[in-house]
Amino acid sequence: MLTVDSKEFFQLLGNCAVLRGRGRFDQAIALVEPQLSNMEKAAQVDALLQLLYAAHEAGYKDKTLHFAQELAKLDPEIPSVKKVLAAYK
């Protein structure tokens, strides 16, 4: 189980950020999304935020909305989630 304090989680999100920074959004999503079920709730929130940003930056409306909806289940008060859900109504 990946936790927010684990070295593996830190590396995973770091690699995701690097891929996003290089415009490799599909690879960033493919790296993190399969790991969600192996994360504690707090880690899922952080990972889903990265996925939301990657999908948005890539222009993937459906994926952006999907990740926002998943995040809303965990923490509906995140400003990014509220913004996406309001924009995609």
A tleap script that builds the chain and sets N, CA, C and O, in Angstrom:
source leaprc.protein.ff14SB
mol = sequence {
  NMET LEU THR VAL ASP SER LYS GLU PHE PHE
  GLN LEU LEU GLY ASN CYS ALA VAL LEU ARG
  GLY ARG GLY ARG PHE ASP GLN ALA ILE ALA
  LEU VAL GLU PRO GLN LEU SER ASN MET GLU
  LYS ALA ALA GLN VAL ASP ALA LEU LEU GLN
  LEU LEU TYR ALA ALA HIE GLU ALA GLY TYR
  LYS ASP LYS THR LEU HIE PHE ALA GLN GLU
  LEU ALA LYS LEU ASP PRO GLU ILE PRO SER
  VAL LYS LYS VAL LEU ALA ALA TYR CLYS
}
set mol.1.N position { 0.851 -1.183 0.000 }
set mol.1.CA position { 0.000 0.000 0.000 }
set mol.1.C position { 0.892 1.240 0.000 }
set mol.1.O position { 1.762 1.396 0.857 }
set mol.2.N position { 0.663 2.111 -0.969 }
set mol.2.CA position { 1.422 3.357 -1.039 }
set mol.2.C position { 0.812 4.384 -0.097 }
set mol.2.O position { -0.404 4.574 -0.065 }
set mol.3.N position { 1.665 5.033 0.659 }
set mol.3.CA position { 1.233 6.091 1.567 }
set mol.3.C position { 1.906 7.394 1.150 }
set mol.3.O position { 2.907 7.385 0.433 }
set mol.4.N position { 1.349 8.511 1.604 }
set mol.4.CA position { 1.934 9.805 1.232 }
set mol.4.C position { 3.359 9.963 1.748 }
set mol.4.O position { 4.123 10.775 1.227 }
set mol.5.N position { 3.715 9.200 2.758 }
set mol.5.CA position { 5.059 9.296 3.330 }
set mol.5.C position { 6.054 8.308 2.734 }
set mol.5.O position { 7.234 8.330 3.081 }
set mol.6.N position { 5.586 7.443 1.841 }
set mol.6.CA position { 6.485 6.424 1.303 }
set mol.6.C position { 7.377 6.980 0.188 }
set mol.6.O position { 6.985 7.858 -0.581 }
set mol.7.N position { 8.566 6.441 0.139 }
set mol.7.CA position { 9.532 6.830 -0.894 }
set mol.7.C position { 8.978 6.515 -2.287 }
set mol.7.O position { 9.159 7.290 -3.226 }
set mol.8.N position { 8.307 5.378 -2.408 }
set mol.8.CA position { 7.758 4.962 -3.700 }
set mol.8.C position { 6.706 5.946 -4.203 }
set mol.8.O position { 6.663 6.267 -5.391 }
set mol.9.N position { 5.862 6.420 -3.294 }
set mol.9.CA position { 4.835 7.385 -3.687 }
set mol.9.C position { 5.467 8.705 -4.109 }
set mol.9.O position { 5.060 9.303 -5.105 }
set mol.10.N position { 6.452 9.153 -3.358 }
set mol.10.CA position { 7.166 10.375 -3.686 }
set mol.10.C position { 7.790 10.274 -5.081 }
set mol.10.O position { 7.703 11.213 -5.872 }
set mol.11.N position { 8.407 9.154 -5.373 }
set mol.11.CA position { 9.024 8.944 -6.685 }
set mol.11.C position { 7.973 8.881 -7.788 }
set mol.11.O position { 8.172 9.428 -8.873 }
set mol.12.N position { 6.857 8.216 -7.510 }
set mol.12.CA position { 5.789 8.096 -8.495 }
set mol.12.C position { 5.265 9.468 -8.899 }
set mol.12.O position { 5.154 9.768 -10.087 }
set mol.13.N position { 4.940 10.303 -7.911 }
set mol.13.CA position { 4.417 11.626 -8.236 }
set mol.13.C position { 5.487 12.528 -8.833 }
set mol.13.O position { 5.189 13.392 -9.658 }
set mol.14.N position { 6.729 12.328 -8.416 }
set mol.14.CA position { 7.821 13.085 -9.025 }
set mol.14.C position { 7.980 12.751 -10.497 }
set mol.14.O position { 8.153 13.642 -11.328 }
set mol.15.N position { 7.921 11.479 -10.813 }
set mol.15.CA position { 8.010 11.056 -12.219 }
set mol.15.C position { 6.816 11.570 -13.011 }
set mol.15.O position { 6.953 11.959 -14.171 }
set mol.16.N position { 5.652 11.571 -12.386 }
set mol.16.CA position { 4.455 12.100 -13.038 }
set mol.16.C position { 4.641 13.582 -13.358 }
set mol.16.O position { 4.316 14.029 -14.458 }
set mol.17.N position { 5.156 14.329 -12.408 }
set mol.17.CA position { 5.378 15.759 -12.609 }
set mol.17.C position { 6.381 16.019 -13.730 }
set mol.17.O position { 6.197 16.932 -14.536 }
set mol.18.N position { 7.432 15.224 -13.779 }
set mol.18.CA position { 8.427 15.370 -14.850 }
set mol.18.C position { 7.777 15.117 -16.210 }
set mol.18.O position { 7.986 15.880 -17.154 }
set mol.19.N position { 6.999 14.057 -16.305 }
set mol.19.CA position { 6.325 13.751 -17.569 }
set mol.19.C position { 5.362 14.869 -17.963 }
set mol.19.O position { 5.311 15.258 -19.129 }
set mol.20.N position { 4.606 15.383 -17.008 }
set mol.20.CA position { 3.702 16.501 -17.286 }
set mol.20.C position { 4.489 17.701 -17.793 }
set mol.20.O position { 4.086 18.354 -18.756 }
set mol.21.N position { 5.608 17.987 -17.146 }
set mol.21.CA position { 6.433 19.123 -17.534 }
set mol.21.C position { 6.991 18.989 -18.947 }
set mol.21.O position { 7.278 19.986 -19.610 }
set mol.22.N position { 7.137 17.780 -19.387 }
set mol.22.CA position { 7.647 17.522 -20.745 }
set mol.22.C position { 6.518 17.379 -21.763 }
set mol.22.O position { 6.761 17.100 -22.937 }
set mol.23.N position { 5.283 17.573 -21.303 }
set mol.23.CA position { 4.143 17.466 -22.212 }
set mol.23.C position { 3.753 16.044 -22.539 }
set mol.23.O position { 3.031 15.807 -23.507 }
set mol.24.N position { 4.212 15.104 -21.756 }
set mol.24.CA position { 3.916 13.683 -21.998 }
set mol.24.C position { 2.767 13.253 -21.077 }
set mol.24.O position { 2.926 12.419 -20.185 }
set mol.25.N position { 1.624 13.852 -21.331 }
set mol.25.CA position { 0.473 13.699 -20.459 }
set mol.25.C position { -0.068 12.272 -20.443 }
set mol.25.O position { -0.444 11.762 -19.388 }
set mol.26.N position { -0.107 11.634 -21.594 }
set mol.26.CA position { -0.590 10.252 -21.653 }
set mol.26.C position { 0.282 9.335 -20.795 }
set mol.26.O position { -0.229 8.463 -20.093 }
set mol.27.N position { 1.578 9.533 -20.855 }
set mol.27.CA position { 2.490 8.705 -20.070 }
set mol.27.C position { 2.338 8.989 -18.584 }
set mol.27.O position { 2.415 8.072 -17.766 }
set mol.28.N position { 2.124 10.247 -18.229 }
set mol.28.CA position { 1.930 10.606 -16.821 }
set mol.28.C position { 0.678 9.921 -16.273 }
set mol.28.O position { 0.692 9.375 -15.170 }
set mol.29.N position { -0.387 9.955 -17.045 }
set mol.29.CA position { -1.635 9.318 -16.634 }
set mol.29.C position { -1.456 7.806 -16.543 }
set mol.29.O position { -1.894 7.177 -15.579 }
set mol.30.N position { -0.815 7.234 -17.545 }
set mol.30.CA position { -0.603 5.779 -17.574 }
set mol.30.C position { 0.297 5.313 -16.423 }
set mol.30.O position { 0.187 4.171 -15.978 }
set mol.31.N position { 1.161 6.166 -15.953 }
set mol.31.CA position { 2.051 5.816 -14.854 }
set mol.31.C position { 1.306 5.772 -13.519 }
set mol.31.O position { 1.524 4.866 -12.715 }
set mol.32.N position { 0.442 6.735 -13.287 }
set mol.32.CA position { -0.178 6.891 -11.966 }
set mol.32.C position { -1.523 6.178 -11.845 }
set mol.32.O position { -1.798 5.550 -10.822 }
set mol.33.N position { -2.346 6.266 -12.855 }
set mol.33.CA position { -3.717 5.744 -12.750 }
set mol.33.C position { -3.792 4.283 -12.305 }
set mol.33.O position { -4.623 3.961 -11.455 }
set mol.34.N position { -2.963 3.387 -12.840 }
set mol.34.CA position { -3.056 1.982 -12.408 }
set mol.34.C position { -2.685 1.749 -10.939 }
set mol.34.O position { -3.008 0.707 -10.370 }
set mol.35.N position { -2.019 2.710 -10.344 }
set mol.35.CA position { -1.576 2.566 -8.955 }
set mol.35.C position { -2.613 3.027 -7.930 }
set mol.35.O position { -2.431 2.803 -6.733 }
set mol.36.N position { -3.684 3.661 -8.373 }
set mol.36.CA position { -4.665 4.242 -7.447 }
set mol.36.C position { -5.227 3.233 -6.450 }
set mol.36.O position { -5.398 3.550 -5.272 }
set mol.37.N position { -5.508 2.041 -6.911 }
set mol.37.CA position { -6.116 1.046 -6.021 }
set mol.37.C position { -5.137 0.546 -4.958 }
set mol.37.O position { -5.543 -0.120 -4.005 }
set mol.38.N position { -3.869 0.861 -5.115 }
set mol.38.CA position { -2.842 0.434 -4.168 }
set mol.38.C position { -2.407 1.592 -3.262 }
set mol.38.O position { -1.300 1.580 -2.725 }
set mol.39.N position { -3.281 2.592 -3.096 }
set mol.39.CA position { -2.935 3.771 -2.308 }
set mol.39.C position { -3.922 3.994 -1.177 }
set mol.39.O position { -5.112 3.698 -1.288 }
set mol.40.N position { -3.389 4.527 -0.083 }
set mol.40.CA position { -4.267 4.979 0.986 }
set mol.40.C position { -5.026 6.219 0.494 }
set mol.40.O position { -4.656 6.828 -0.509 }
set mol.41.N position { -6.084 6.577 1.212 }
set mol.41.CA position { -6.954 7.677 0.784 }
set mol.41.C position { -6.187 8.983 0.556 }
set mol.41.O position { -6.379 9.632 -0.472 }
set mol.42.N position { -5.339 9.371 1.480 }
set mol.42.CA position { -4.598 10.626 1.343 }
set mol.42.C position { -3.710 10.610 0.100 }
set mol.42.O position { -3.586 11.619 -0.594 }
set mol.43.N position { -3.109 9.489 -0.170 }
set mol.43.CA position { -2.267 9.356 -1.360 }
set mol.43.C position { -3.123 9.408 -2.623 }
set mol.43.O position { -2.718 9.995 -3.627 }
set mol.44.N position { -4.305 8.796 -2.573 }
set mol.44.CA position { -5.207 8.849 -3.728 }
set mol.44.C position { -5.578 10.285 -4.061 }
set mol.44.O position { -5.644 10.654 -5.233 }
set mol.45.N position { -5.818 11.090 -3.047 }
set mol.45.CA position { -6.166 12.494 -3.285 }
set mol.45.C position { -5.027 13.192 -4.025 }
set mol.45.O position { -5.260 13.858 -5.034 }
set mol.46.N position { -3.816 13.045 -3.539 }
set mol.46.CA position { -2.664 13.681 -4.193 }
set mol.46.C position { -2.460 13.161 -5.608 }
set mol.46.O position { -2.188 13.935 -6.526 }
set mol.47.N position { -2.590 11.861 -5.783 }
set mol.47.CA position { -2.398 11.255 -7.100 }
set mol.47.C position { -3.495 11.701 -8.068 }
set mol.47.O position { -3.217 12.024 -9.223 }
set mol.48.N position { -4.730 11.715 -7.595 }
set mol.48.CA position { -5.836 12.142 -8.456 }
set mol.48.C position { -5.705 13.606 -8.862 }
set mol.48.O position { -6.097 13.982 -9.967 }
set mol.49.N position { -5.163 14.424 -7.987 }
set mol.49.CA position { -4.907 15.817 -8.373 }
set mol.49.C position { -3.914 15.880 -9.523 }
set mol.49.O position { -4.107 16.639 -10.472 }
set mol.50.N position { -2.857 15.089 -9.441 }
set mol.50.CA position { -1.885 15.047 -10.533 }
set mol.50.C position { -2.535 14.553 -11.827 }
set mol.50.O position { -2.266 15.077 -12.908 }
set mol.51.N position { -3.384 13.548 -11.703 }
set mol.51.CA position { -4.090 13.030 -12.882 }
set mol.51.C position { -5.039 14.071 -13.449 }
set mol.51.O position { -5.141 14.218 -14.667 }
set mol.52.N position { -5.729 14.789 -12.588 }
set mol.52.CA position { -6.626 15.853 -13.028 }
set mol.52.C position { -5.854 16.912 -13.804 }
set mol.52.O position { -6.283 17.338 -14.876 }
set mol.53.N position { -4.725 17.332 -13.265 }
set mol.53.CA position { -3.913 18.352 -13.937 }
set mol.53.C position { -3.383 17.843 -15.277 }
set mol.53.O position { -3.402 18.569 -16.271 }
set mol.54.N position { -2.919 16.617 -15.301 }
set mol.54.CA position { -2.390 16.062 -16.556 }
set mol.54.C position { -3.474 15.974 -17.616 }
set mol.54.O position { -3.242 16.327 -18.773 }
set mol.55.N position { -4.652 15.508 -17.235 }
set mol.55.CA position { -5.751 15.391 -18.191 }
set mol.55.C position { -6.184 16.768 -18.685 }
set mol.55.O position { -6.452 16.954 -19.871 }
set mol.56.N position { -6.248 17.724 -17.774 }
set mol.56.CA position { -6.636 19.089 -18.161 }
set mol.56.C position { -5.599 19.694 -19.103 }
set mol.56.O position { -5.952 20.282 -20.126 }
set mol.57.N position { -4.336 19.551 -18.762 }
set mol.57.CA position { -3.252 20.105 -19.593 }
set mol.57.C position { -3.238 19.469 -20.973 }
set mol.57.O position { -2.856 20.109 -21.953 }
set mol.58.N position { -3.654 18.213 -21.051 }
set mol.58.CA position { -3.697 17.509 -22.334 }
set mol.58.C position { -4.940 17.862 -23.138 }
set mol.58.O position { -5.021 17.555 -24.327 }
set mol.59.N position { -5.913 18.507 -22.490 }
set mol.59.CA position { -7.153 18.855 -23.170 }
set mol.59.C position { -8.160 17.722 -23.220 }
set mol.59.O position { -9.054 17.721 -24.067 }
set mol.60.N position { -8.023 16.754 -22.319 }
set mol.60.CA position { -8.925 15.603 -22.279 }
set mol.60.C position { -10.106 15.903 -21.353 }
set mol.60.O position { -10.048 15.665 -20.146 }
set mol.61.N position { -11.165 16.424 -21.942 }
set mol.61.CA position { -12.321 16.840 -21.148 }
set mol.61.C position { -12.930 15.676 -20.359 }
set mol.61.O position { -13.208 15.818 -19.168 }
set mol.62.N position { -13.139 14.539 -21.004 }
set mol.62.CA position { -13.769 13.399 -20.333 }
set mol.62.C position { -12.926 12.889 -19.165 }
set mol.62.O position { -13.452 12.604 -18.090 }
set mol.63.N position { -11.625 12.776 -19.381 }
set mol.63.CA position { -10.742 12.297 -18.313 }
set mol.63.C position { -10.653 13.325 -17.182 }
set mol.63.O position { -10.630 12.963 -16.005 }
set mol.64.N position { -10.604 14.596 -17.545 }
set mol.64.CA position { -10.556 15.646 -16.528 }
set mol.64.C position { -11.789 15.561 -15.640 }
set mol.64.O position { -11.685 15.612 -14.415 }
set mol.65.N position { -12.941 15.434 -16.254 }
set mol.65.CA position { -14.185 15.325 -15.500 }
set mol.65.C position { -14.195 14.056 -14.649 }
set mol.65.O position { -14.607 14.095 -13.490 }
set mol.66.N position { -13.753 12.947 -15.205 }
set mol.66.CA position { -13.708 11.690 -14.467 }
set mol.66.C position { -12.842 11.812 -13.209 }
set mol.66.O position { -13.258 11.408 -12.123 }
set mol.67.N position { -11.644 12.369 -13.361 }
set mol.67.CA position { -10.755 12.500 -12.214 }
set mol.67.C position { -11.330 13.478 -11.185 }
set mol.67.O position { -11.168 13.273 -9.982 }
set mol.68.N position { -11.989 14.521 -11.643 }
set mol.68.CA position { -12.630 15.465 -10.718 }
set mol.68.C position { -13.747 14.782 -9.941 }
set mol.68.O position { -13.899 15.013 -8.742 }
set mol.69.N position { -14.518 13.956 -10.604 }
set mol.69.CA position { -15.599 13.235 -9.923 }
set mol.69.C position { -15.052 12.247 -8.898 }
set mol.69.O position { -15.614 12.101 -7.812 }
set mol.70.N position { -13.963 11.573 -9.239 }
set mol.70.CA position { -13.344 10.653 -8.291 }
set mol.70.C position { -12.786 11.408 -7.078 }
set mol.70.O position { -12.915 10.955 -5.941 }
set mol.71.N position { -12.177 12.544 -7.333 }
set mol.71.CA position { -11.668 13.363 -6.242 }
set mol.71.C position { -12.788 13.871 -5.348 }
set mol.71.O position { -12.647 13.919 -4.126 }
set mol.72.N position { -13.899 14.249 -5.963 }
set mol.72.CA position { -15.037 14.766 -5.188 }
set mol.72.C position { -15.560 13.724 -4.213 }
set mol.72.O position { -16.078 14.076 -3.153 }
set mol.73.N position { -15.434 12.460 -4.552 }
set mol.73.CA position { -15.855 11.393 -3.643 }
set mol.73.C position { -14.970 11.355 -2.395 }
set mol.73.O position { -15.428 10.992 -1.311 }
set mol.74.N position { -13.707 11.730 -2.557 }
set mol.74.CA position { -12.752 11.692 -1.450 }
set mol.74.C position { -12.702 13.010 -0.685 }
set mol.74.O position { -12.593 13.021 0.541 }
set mol.75.N position { -12.782 14.122 -1.415 }
set mol.75.CA position { -12.718 15.445 -0.786 }
set mol.75.C position { -13.386 16.468 -1.700 }
set mol.75.O position { -12.731 17.047 -2.567 }
set mol.76.N position { -14.681 16.690 -1.512 }
set mol.76.CA position { -15.422 17.596 -2.397 }
set mol.76.C position { -15.079 19.069 -2.216 }
set mol.76.O position { -15.559 19.905 -2.981 }
set mol.77.N position { -14.267 19.406 -1.231 }
set mol.77.CA position { -13.945 20.807 -0.960 }
set mol.77.C position { -12.679 21.308 -1.653 }
set mol.77.O position { -12.300 22.464 -1.465 }
set mol.78.N position { -12.029 20.484 -2.433 }
set mol.78.CA position { -10.811 20.903 -3.139 }
set mol.78.C position { -11.203 21.932 -4.204 }
set mol.78.O position { -12.052 21.650 -5.048 }
set mol.79.N position { -10.594 23.123 -4.173 }
set mol.79.CA position { -10.963 24.164 -5.138 }
set mol.79.C position { -10.870 23.731 -6.605 }
set mol.79.O position { -11.738 24.085 -7.403 }
set mol.80.N position { -9.845 22.982 -6.965 }
set mol.80.CA position { -9.692 22.518 -8.356 }
set mol.80.C position { -10.862 21.632 -8.770 }
set mol.80.O position { -11.326 21.694 -9.909 }
set mol.81.N position { -11.328 20.820 -7.851 }
set mol.81.CA position { -12.449 19.923 -8.137 }
set mol.81.C position { -13.720 20.731 -8.340 }
set mol.81.O position { -14.466 20.507 -9.293 }
set mol.82.N position { -13.955 21.657 -7.452 }
set mol.82.CA position { -15.142 22.510 -7.572 }
set mol.82.C position { -15.138 23.262 -8.904 }
set mol.82.O position { -16.165 23.363 -9.576 }
set mol.83.N position { -13.986 23.778 -9.269 }
set mol.83.CA position { -13.856 24.544 -10.505 }
set mol.83.C position { -14.165 23.680 -11.727 }
set mol.83.O position { -14.917 24.091 -12.612 }
set mol.84.N position { -13.583 22.487 -11.771 }
set mol.84.CA position { -13.811 21.602 -12.914 }
set mol.84.C position { -15.267 21.174 -12.985 }
set mol.84.O position { -15.880 21.214 -14.051 }
set mol.85.N position { -15.813 20.769 -11.863 }
set mol.85.CA position { -17.203 20.300 -11.869 }
set mol.85.C position { -18.171 21.405 -12.272 }
set mol.85.O position { -19.157 21.146 -12.961 }
set mol.86.N position { -17.895 22.632 -11.847 }
set mol.86.CA position { -18.748 23.761 -12.234 }
set mol.86.C position { -18.611 24.075 -13.728 }
set mol.86.O position { -19.590 24.404 -14.397 }
set mol.87.N position { -17.390 23.969 -14.232 }
set mol.87.CA position { -17.137 24.290 -15.639 }
set mol.87.C position { -17.691 23.242 -16.594 }
set mol.87.O position { -17.997 23.556 -17.744 }
set mol.88.N position { -17.822 22.026 -16.142 }
set mol.88.CA position { -18.218 20.924 -17.023 }
set mol.88.C position { -19.667 20.541 -16.877 }
set mol.88.O position { -20.080 19.502 -17.392 }
set mol.89.N position { -20.462 21.353 -16.185 }
set mol.89.CA position { -21.892 21.047 -16.036 }
set mol.89.C position { -22.611 21.272 -17.322 }
set mol.89.O position { -23.823 21.070 -17.396 }
savepdb mol mol.pdb
quit
